[in-house]
Amino acid sequence: SSFSMRALTRWSSLVSCRGARGFSGWWHRYVDGKNPDSVLGRRTADFLRRQGIDPYKLTRDRVEDFRRFYAQELNYYVPLSDDDEGRHEQACEQCGKKYKQTIQRMKKYTAAEQ
């Protein structure tokens, strides 16, 4: 009986320690393209911030949708060149034009949650 009580006390103290650790920030690392390492994720998060959208407030499906939009522009509609930065900027510019309504909806979505 005392053993089970002692084990229960240890278990509850471990649980409370884990609860006190706080938020690990995995969502922030995922959105920013740091974990897993993703150039596409970094570029997309930077683009959304430049458009006035907080990518941390978007749901995963919205983040993934915009990553897909960006990758589609980069891979299919931007001509290949040696200037990698220029290609990414051109893809961002085309996404901004092509998905203007989607971006406006994302702005409203993130503004409503503030």
N, CA and C of each residue as an Amber inpcrd file, in Angstrom:
protein
   342
   0.8300000  -1.1960000   0.0000000   0.0000000   0.0000000   0.0000000
   0.8710000   1.2540000   0.0000000   1.9100000   1.2720000   0.8490000
   2.7740000   2.4600000   0.8940000   3.5980000   2.5890000  -0.3870000
   3.9390000   1.4210000  -0.9940000   4.6740000   1.4690000  -2.2540000
   3.8330000   2.1170000  -3.3570000   2.5960000   1.7320000  -3.4700000
   1.7470000   2.2950000  -4.5120000   1.5050000   3.7840000  -4.2600000
   1.3840000   4.1720000  -3.0040000   1.1970000   5.5930000  -2.6970000
   2.4590000   6.3780000  -3.0520000   3.6310000   5.8050000  -2.7510000
   4.8920000   6.4470000  -3.0770000   5.0480000   6.5770000  -4.5990000
   4.6940000   5.5230000  -5.3410000   4.7800000   5.5630000  -6.8000000
   3.8180000   6.5970000  -7.3670000   2.6270000   6.6760000  -6.7960000
   1.6510000   7.6490000  -7.2510000   2.1460000   9.0750000  -7.0020000
   2.7840000   9.2970000  -5.8680000   3.3180000  10.6240000  -5.5450000
   4.4240000  10.9990000  -6.5250000   5.3160000  10.0570000  -6.8250000
   6.3860000  10.3260000  -7.7870000   5.8080000  10.6170000  -9.1740000
   4.8230000   9.8240000  -9.5790000   4.2180000  10.0160000 -10.8940000
   3.5510000  11.3790000 -10.9800000   2.8320000  11.7710000  -9.9480000
   2.1440000  13.0630000  -9.9870000   3.1460000  14.2190000  -9.9820000
   4.2820000  14.0540000  -9.3000000   5.2850000  15.1210000  -9.3270000
   5.9400000  15.2250000 -10.7000000   6.1180000  14.0830000 -11.3910000
   6.6560000  14.1180000 -12.7460000   5.6900000  14.8130000 -13.7030000
   4.4220000  14.5270000 -13.5430000   3.4160000  15.1350000 -14.4030000
   3.3890000  16.6360000 -14.1900000   3.4600000  17.0620000 -12.9420000
   3.4200000  18.5010000 -12.6780000   4.6790000  19.1890000 -13.1880000
   5.8330000  18.5030000 -13.1590000   7.0570000  19.0980000 -13.7120000
   6.9370000  19.2780000 -15.2180000   6.3780000  18.2970000 -15.8800000
   6.2090000  18.4140000 -17.3200000   5.2410000  19.5340000 -17.6720000
   4.2160000  19.6780000 -16.8670000   3.2460000  20.7450000 -17.1160000
   3.8560000  22.1180000 -16.9100000   4.8400000  22.2330000 -16.0350000
   5.4620000  23.5250000 -15.7450000   6.4860000  23.9120000 -16.8070000
   6.8330000  22.9660000 -17.6860000   7.8500000  23.2390000 -18.6920000
   7.4110000  24.3120000 -19.6800000   6.1480000  24.3680000 -19.9550000
   5.6550000  25.4010000 -20.8510000   5.6110000  24.9470000 -22.2920000
   5.2460000  25.8630000 -23.1490000   5.0820000  25.5800000 -24.5670000
   6.4350000  25.4250000 -25.2410000   6.5750000  24.3820000 -26.0570000
   7.8680000  24.0940000 -26.6700000   8.1060000  24.8750000 -27.9580000
   7.0470000  25.4130000 -28.5720000   7.2260000  26.2130000 -29.7710000
   7.3850000  25.4010000 -31.0390000   6.9250000  24.1550000 -31.0360000
   7.0860000  23.3320000 -32.2370000   6.3400000  23.9460000 -33.4090000
   5.1870000  24.5430000 -33.2040000   4.4220000  25.1280000 -34.3000000
   5.2020000  26.2780000 -34.9320000   5.8520000  27.0780000 -34.1260000
   6.6380000  28.1940000 -34.6470000   7.7940000  27.6770000 -35.4910000
   8.4600000  26.6290000 -35.0220000   9.5710000  26.0560000 -35.7960000
   9.0770000  25.4390000 -37.1000000   7.9070000  24.8000000 -37.0570000
   7.3540000  24.1810000 -38.2630000   6.9820000  25.2550000 -39.2910000
   6.2710000  26.2840000 -38.8500000   5.8300000  27.3500000 -39.7640000
   7.0370000  28.0740000 -40.3560000   8.0640000  28.3070000 -39.5600000
   9.2540000  29.0200000 -40.0250000  10.1790000  28.1580000 -40.8660000
   9.8630000  26.8810000 -41.0190000  10.6680000  25.9940000 -41.8480000
  11.9700000  25.5720000 -41.2060000  12.0030000  25.5810000 -39.8690000
  13.2320000  25.1890000 -39.1600000  13.2230000  23.7120000 -38.7610000
  12.0600000  23.1600000 -38.4890000  11.9780000  21.7710000 -38.0750000
  10.7390000  21.1410000 -38.6780000  10.8040000  20.3390000 -39.6750000
  12.0130000  19.9600000 -40.4000000  12.5220000  21.1000000 -41.2640000
  13.8080000  21.0580000 -41.5690000  14.4410000  22.1140000 -42.3430000
  13.7830000  22.2060000 -43.7130000  13.2110000  23.3620000 -44.0180000
  12.4700000  23.5180000 -45.2600000  12.6320000  24.9400000 -45.7960000
  13.3130000  25.0560000 -46.9180000  13.4660000  26.3620000 -47.5680000
  12.0950000  26.8810000 -47.9850000  11.2640000  25.9810000 -48.4670000
   9.9120000  26.3530000 -48.8800000   9.1270000  26.9460000 -47.7070000
   9.2490000  26.3340000 -46.5420000   8.5720000  26.8480000 -45.3490000
   9.0630000  28.2220000 -44.9500000  10.3770000  28.4260000 -44.9920000
  10.9430000  29.7490000 -44.6420000  10.4700000  30.8170000 -45.6150000
  10.5300000  30.5160000 -46.9020000  10.1260000  31.4890000 -47.9190000
   8.6450000  31.8340000 -47.7960000   7.8350000  30.8200000 -47.5640000
   6.4030000  31.0430000 -47.4520000   6.0730000  31.8890000 -46.2240000
   6.6870000  31.5760000 -45.0840000   6.4330000  32.3520000 -43.8660000
   6.8760000  33.8050000 -44.0470000   8.0250000  34.0190000 -44.6810000
   8.4890000  35.3920000 -44.9350000   7.5320000  36.1380000 -45.8490000
   7.0510000  35.4620000 -46.8830000   6.1160000  36.0940000 -47.8070000
   4.8240000  36.4820000 -47.0900000   4.2900000  35.5710000 -46.2750000
   3.0520000  35.8680000 -45.5550000   3.2370000  37.0570000 -44.6110000
   4.3780000  37.1300000 -43.9540000   4.6390000  38.2760000 -43.0600000
   4.7130000  39.5800000 -43.8450000   5.3290000  39.5440000 -45.0180000
   5.3960000  40.7540000 -45.8450000   4.0210000  41.1940000 -46.3160000
   3.0910000  40.2520000 -46.4090000   1.7250000  40.5750000 -46.8090000
   0.8780000  41.0360000 -45.6240000   1.4550000  41.0490000 -44.4290000
   0.7260000  41.4820000 -43.2360000  -0.0560000  40.3680000 -42.5680000
   0.3380000  39.1350000 -42.7920000  -0.3450000  37.9730000 -42.2200000
   0.5900000  37.3200000 -41.2010000   0.0620000  37.0300000 -40.0200000
   0.8400000  36.3060000 -39.0100000   0.6780000  34.8130000 -39.2700000
   1.7060000  34.1460000 -39.7990000   1.5500000  32.7260000 -40.1510000
   1.3220000  31.8170000 -38.9480000   1.7020000  32.2570000 -37.7430000
   1.4920000  31.4380000 -36.5540000   0.0100000  31.2930000 -36.2270000
  -0.8120000  32.2370000 -36.6620000  -2.2410000  32.2030000 -36.3520000
  -3.0500000  31.4050000 -37.3660000  -2.4130000  30.9850000 -38.4440000
  -3.1160000  30.1910000 -39.4540000  -3.1700000  28.7310000 -39.0240000
  -4.1760000  28.0360000 -39.4980000  -4.2500000  26.6080000 -39.2280000
  -3.2720000  25.8830000 -40.1560000  -3.0030000  24.6360000 -39.8360000
  -2.0210000  23.8850000 -40.6200000  -2.4510000  23.7480000 -42.0750000
  -3.7330000  23.5190000 -42.3160000  -4.1630000  23.3510000 -43.6990000
  -3.9980000  24.6350000 -44.4990000  -4.1810000  25.7860000 -43.8860000
  -3.9800000  27.0470000 -44.5950000  -2.4960000  27.2780000 -44.8940000
  -1.6430000  26.9480000 -43.9330000  -0.2000000  27.0780000 -44.1590000
   0.2300000  26.1390000 -45.2880000  -0.2420000  24.9080000 -45.2480000
   0.1130000  23.9320000 -46.2810000  -0.4340000  24.3300000 -47.6470000
  -1.6440000  24.8860000 -47.6770000  -2.2000000  25.3570000 -48.9520000
  -1.3070000  26.4160000 -49.5690000  -0.8880000  27.3740000 -48.7550000
  -0.0760000  28.4420000 -49.3180000   1.3140000  27.9450000 -49.6960000
   1.8520000  26.9910000 -48.9650000   3.1280000  26.3900000 -49.3780000
   2.9850000  25.7170000 -50.7370000   1.8560000  25.0610000 -50.9280000
   1.5890000  24.4000000 -52.2100000   1.4610000  25.4380000 -53.3280000
   0.7400000  26.5350000 -53.0710000   0.6050000  27.5930000 -54.0750000
   1.9730000  28.1360000 -54.4730000   2.7930000  28.4000000 -53.4630000
   4.1280000  28.9670000 -53.7040000   4.9980000  27.9800000 -54.4850000
   4.9830000  26.7130000 -54.0870000   5.7920000  25.6960000 -54.7680000
   5.3450000  25.5220000 -56.2170000   4.0540000  25.5970000 -56.4360000
   3.5280000  25.4720000 -57.7910000   4.0290000  26.6230000 -58.6680000
   3.9780000  27.8390000 -58.1540000   4.4730000  28.9880000 -58.9180000
   5.9660000  28.8370000 -59.2010000   6.7290000  28.4560000 -58.1780000
   8.1870000  28.3460000 -58.3080000   8.5810000  27.2490000 -59.2910000
   7.9240000  26.1150000 -59.2070000   8.3330000  24.9610000 -60.0100000
   7.7910000  24.9550000 -61.4360000   6.6400000  25.5710000 -61.6470000
   6.0150000  25.4720000 -62.9620000   5.9610000  26.7730000 -63.7600000
   5.9090000  27.9170000 -63.0970000   5.6610000  29.1600000 -63.8190000
   6.8150000  30.1540000 -63.8050000   7.8120000  29.9330000 -62.9940000
   8.9820000  30.8100000 -62.9630000  10.0990000  30.1180000 -63.7430000
  10.6200000  30.7930000 -64.7670000  11.6770000  30.1480000 -65.5680000
  12.9430000  29.8890000 -64.7520000  13.6290000  28.8180000 -65.0840000
  14.8820000  28.4780000 -64.4010000  15.9590000  29.4980000 -64.7230000
  16.7570000  29.8100000 -63.7240000  17.8870000  30.7180000 -63.9160000
  18.9080000  30.4460000 -62.8140000  20.0700000  31.0770000 -62.9420000
  21.1090000  30.9270000 -61.9240000  20.8150000  31.7610000 -60.6800000
  19.9670000  32.7680000 -60.8260000  19.6340000  33.6640000 -59.7260000
  18.4940000  33.0670000 -58.8940000  18.8660000  32.3260000 -57.8470000
  17.8800000  31.6500000 -57.0130000  17.0010000  32.6500000 -56.2560000
  17.6160000  33.7110000 -55.7270000  16.8510000  34.7410000 -55.0030000
  15.8260000  35.3990000 -55.9190000  16.2490000  35.6920000 -57.1400000
  15.3520000  36.3140000 -58.1030000  14.1590000  35.4240000 -58.4350000
  14.4100000  34.1270000 -58.5490000  13.3160000  33.1800000 -58.8210000
  12.3210000  33.1710000 -57.6680000  12.8360000  33.1680000 -56.4440000
  11.9440000  33.1550000 -55.2860000  11.1300000  34.4430000 -55.2040000
  11.7680000  35.5650000 -55.4730000  11.0450000  36.8330000 -55.4530000
   9.9760000  36.8790000 -56.5410000  10.3120000  36.3550000 -57.7100000
   9.3420000  36.3250000 -58.8030000   8.1610000  35.4150000 -58.4520000
   8.4370000  34.2920000 -57.8210000   7.3620000  33.3890000 -57.3970000
   6.4770000  34.0690000 -56.3520000   7.0860000  34.8100000 -55.4310000
   6.3080000  35.5440000 -54.4240000   5.4230000  36.5850000 -55.0900000
   5.9880000  37.3100000 -56.0410000   5.2300000  38.3390000 -56.7420000
   4.0400000  37.7270000 -57.4890000   4.2710000  36.6070000 -58.1650000
   3.1930000  35.9450000 -58.8950000   2.1330000  35.3920000 -57.9470000
   2.5570000  34.8690000 -56.8060000   1.5880000  34.3890000 -55.8090000
   0.7340000  35.5430000 -55.2990000   1.3680000  36.6750000 -55.0610000
   0.6380000  37.8400000 -54.5830000  -0.4400000  38.2810000 -55.5510000
  -0.1410000  38.2070000 -56.8370000  -1.1300000  38.5860000 -57.8510000
  -2.1920000  37.5140000 -58.0400000  -1.7510000  36.2830000 -58.1490000
  -2.6510000  35.1830000 -58.4820000  -3.6070000  34.8400000 -57.3360000
  -3.1140000  34.9100000 -56.1120000  -3.9030000  34.5060000 -54.9510000
  -4.2670000  35.7000000 -54.0810000  -4.5510000  36.8230000 -54.7210000
  -4.8620000  38.0610000 -54.0070000  -6.0670000  37.8950000 -53.0830000
  -7.1240000  37.2710000 -53.5640000  -8.3190000  37.0740000 -52.7430000
  -8.0440000  36.1430000 -51.5610000  -7.2810000  35.1050000 -51.7960000
  -6.9310000  34.1860000 -50.7090000  -6.1250000  34.9140000 -49.6390000
  -5.1990000  35.7550000 -50.0570000  -4.3850000  36.5280000 -49.1140000
  -5.2650000  37.4800000 -48.3150000  -6.2190000  38.1260000 -48.9640000
  -7.1300000  39.0270000 -48.2510000  -7.9640000  38.2650000 -47.2230000
  -8.4230000  37.0590000 -47.5810000  -9.1590000  36.2430000 -46.6130000
  -8.2800000  35.8440000 -45.4400000  -7.0200000  35.5160000 -45.7130000
  -6.0930000  35.1660000 -44.6320000  -5.8680000  36.3620000 -43.7050000
  -5.7850000  37.5590000 -44.2680000  -5.6220000  38.7660000 -43.4440000
  -6.8230000  38.9420000 -42.5260000  -8.0340000  38.7640000 -43.0600000
  -9.2400000  38.8650000 -42.2400000  -9.2580000  37.7920000 -41.1690000
  -8.8440000  36.5930000 -41.5190000  -8.8350000  35.4720000 -40.5900000
  -7.8970000  35.7390000 -39.4130000  -6.6870000  36.2160000 -39.7030000
  -5.7340000  36.4790000 -38.6220000  -6.1230000  37.7130000 -37.8320000
  -6.7640000  38.7120000 -38.4720000  -7.1880000  39.9210000 -37.7700000
  -8.3370000  39.6100000 -36.8120000  -9.2130000  38.6870000 -37.1940000
 -10.3570000  38.3360000 -36.3520000  -9.9260000  37.6440000 -35.0660000
  -8.7670000  36.9970000 -35.0870000  -8.2940000  36.2620000 -33.9070000
  -7.4970000  37.1210000 -32.9420000  -7.1980000  38.3470000 -33.3030000
  -6.3530000  39.1910000 -32.4360000  -7.0940000  39.6780000 -31.2280000
